[in-house]
């Protein structure tokens, strides 16, 4: 049986070992590649008509597109994981935390049949075939609502968490000066940060509203609450030379407009800078 901390390459074929074992990463690839099993009847029925039918078909097509996008996301994460040297141990360490721990690495017993010497491997000998009970490990997913729309998201999220784990374990890179948001985002990701991840920004409703200001600041707009009625506000963000967005000047979504945020940042920088460097 492959041990959980196996360093098997994620590109190696799974279930090729003589005892039926597979690596955690290999099993994750197999898990994400399986057919979704999404069913039309969960969205519309042959008896639906008019707007109900149109709405059901539209929802079904959107879910299919989302499932395909999740697979593309997973494949991209596999490429990065291979380049970063992610191992089974990294994936298994993040499994209890990523995606609320819904994707679990579990073992189960199974009968294994092979043509070999029973004296060597034990088990029940039947007509030249050894039948033995072996322990297999595989991924099991506990669905929150609907398995077909969740399982690939869970696999991609787990792999991305393992990538961050590997990056965070390395000495942090630094870059000076950072002049664009793209540079900042790339540096943040290389050092294992998740500030710019789409899921993170979507959760907080964060949008980038400016370029880099004075080499260490930028402006975002953010939700003021989780209800749509809470509205949006503007935030002054600050970052360091490792790409970590580590503090805000003022409060989250404090300002009512981008101009107001820029004016507040100008006043902040003028108050903290030597006189000759004031804006």
Buried (B, 14 or more C-beta within 10 A) or exposed (E): BBEBBBEBEBEEEBEEEEEBBBBBBBBBBBBBEEEBEBEEEEBBEEEBEEEEBEEBBEEBEEBBEEBEEBBEBBEEBBEBBEEBEBBBBBBBBBBEEBBEEBBEBEEEEEEBEBEBEBEEBEBEBEEEEBBBEBEBBBBEBEEEEBBBBBBBBBBBBBBBBBBBBBBEEEEBEEBEEBEEBEBBBBBBBBBBBEBBBEEEBEEBBBEBBBEBBEEBBBBBBBBBEEEEEEEBBBBBBBBBBBBBBEEBBBEBBBBEEBEEBBEBBBEBBEEEEEEEEEE
